[in-house]
Amino acid sequence: MPFIFKAGKALNERKAEMRIQFKDAPAAEFMFDEKCPRNELVMRMQPNEAIYFKTNVKSPGFSGAPIQSELEVNYNTRFFSNSGKSDSNPDAYTRLILDVLRGRSAAFVREDELRRSWEIFTPLLHKIEKENTKPIKYKRGSRGPPEADIFIEKKSGYVRNKDYVFYNGNVERKSDVKSSSSGTADIGVYGLSVMGQNFALNIASHGFEVCVGNRSPSKVDDTVKRAAVEGSLPLVGSSGPENFISKLKRPRKVILLVQVRSYFHHSHFIA
């Protein structure tokens, strides 16, 4: 189990946290349309202390893509923001100073641990000084040198989910997946043979706004053109199943016309 320590100055964000990343979920690709991001347990010390578990849920709407959200305990929102009080959680250094004044040493490094730490790092510091090792430069306000991410992934197999955004109490969209919105059509008709087209046009002629859909886009176009010719009937087409559903009012009413082949070698339709 590799342990990676990463620190830097003038980065894009100020934080101190410990992350435990789990392995890929078995057979997750059979449940979703794409690869699942890995689950992570995150313990954040600063700022805004929190413990949260990054896990995957289905994207809102019609997409089957996984999206990461969190099961979390955020100290500020859990114990202070909703309490109606003006106080807030004191930062870590404030609590450490208070421990010093109280004579408590539980949060501090013991002398033997400190000596052992210098025994480990002193040879490394001497090696850097002797060989005049130059640090890798990186742009101020970035995540650090890209070489660090490459090193971490190579040594530990850690995979960073670049699309993830931590939920900080505000309503935020965490991906580019668009949620479905309620449409304007009263009824949907899916399946546009000659009978299906006539059925949809008949409904539209009675004042209902109809959305039509079919596996063949050409049949959708033909039906829309017929609606325009026959008196600009309130009928709209759709570009696919997802677009078809999104154009319907809630609660959605859908009529499916399915072709069935009988033993007498002719076709009929059922709704």
MOKA-V288198 format. One record per backbone hydrogen bond with DSSP energy under -1.0 kcal/mol. CO is the residue of the C=O (numbers start at 1). NH is the residue of the N-H. E is the energy in kcal/mol with one decimal. If there is no record, write none. Layout:
<<CO	NH	E> <CO	NH	E>>
//
This chain:
<<10	141	-3.0> <16	45	-2.7> <16	46	-1.5> <18	43	-2.7> <20	41	-2.5> <25	28	-1.6> <27	30	-1.3> <28	31	-1.4> <28	32	-1.4> <39	22	-2.7> <40	54	-3.2> <41	20	-2.4> <42	52	-2.4> <43	18	-2.4> <44	50	-1.7> <46	16	-3.0> <49	75	-2.0> <50	44	-2.8> <51	73	-2.6> <52	42	-3.1> <53	71	-2.2> <54	40	-1.6> <55	69	-2.8> <57	67	-2.9> <65	59	-2.3> <67	57	-2.6> <69	55	-2.5> <71	53	-2.7> <73	51	-1.9> <74	78	-2.9> <75	79	-2.5> <76	80	-1.8> <76	81	-3.7> <80	83	-1.5> <91	95	-1.6> <92	96	-2.1> <93	97	-2.4> <94	98	-1.7> <95	99	-2.1> <96	100	-2.1> <97	101	-2.2> <98	102	-1.8> <99	104	-2.7> <105	108	-1.5> <110	114	-2.2> <111	115	-2.4> <112	116	-2.0> <113	117	-2.0> <114	118	-1.8> <115	119	-1.7> <116	120	-1.3> <117	121	-2.3> <118	122	-2.5> <121	125	-2.5> <122	126	-2.3> <123	127	-2.1> <124	128	-2.2> <125	129	-2.2> <126	130	-2.7> <127	131	-2.4> <128	133	-1.9> <139	142	-1.6> <142	12	-1.6> <145	148	-1.7> <146	150	-2.0> <147	151	-2.4> <148	152	-2.5> <149	153	-2.4> <150	154	-2.2> <151	155	-2.7> <152	156	-2.5> <153	157	-1.3> <161	164	-1.1> <185	249	-2.8> <187	211	-2.4> <188	255	-3.1> <189	213	-2.0> <190	257	-2.9> <193	197	-2.8> <194	198	-2.2> <195	199	-2.3> <196	200	-2.3> <197	201	-2.5> <198	202	-2.2> <199	203	-1.9> <200	204	-2.2> <201	205	-2.0> <203	206	-1.1> <203	208	-1.3> <204	207	-1.8> <209	186	-2.1> <209	187	-1.8> <210	236	-2.8> <211	189	-2.6> <213	191	-2.4> <216	220	-1.1> <217	221	-2.3> <218	222	-2.3> <219	223	-2.0> <220	224	-2.2> <221	225	-2.3> <222	226	-2.3> <223	227	-2.1> <224	228	-1.7> <225	229	-2.2> <226	230	-2.4> <227	233	-2.5> <228	232	-1.3> <233	235	-2.3> <234	210	-2.5> <236	212	-2.5> <240	244	-2.6> <241	245	-2.2> <242	246	-2.1> <245	248	-1.7> <247	185	-2.8> <248	183	-1.9> <253	188	-2.6> <255	190	-2.7> <258	270	-1.1> <260	268	-1.2> <262	265	-1.2> <266	262	-1.5> <268	260	-1.7> <270	258	-1.6>>
//
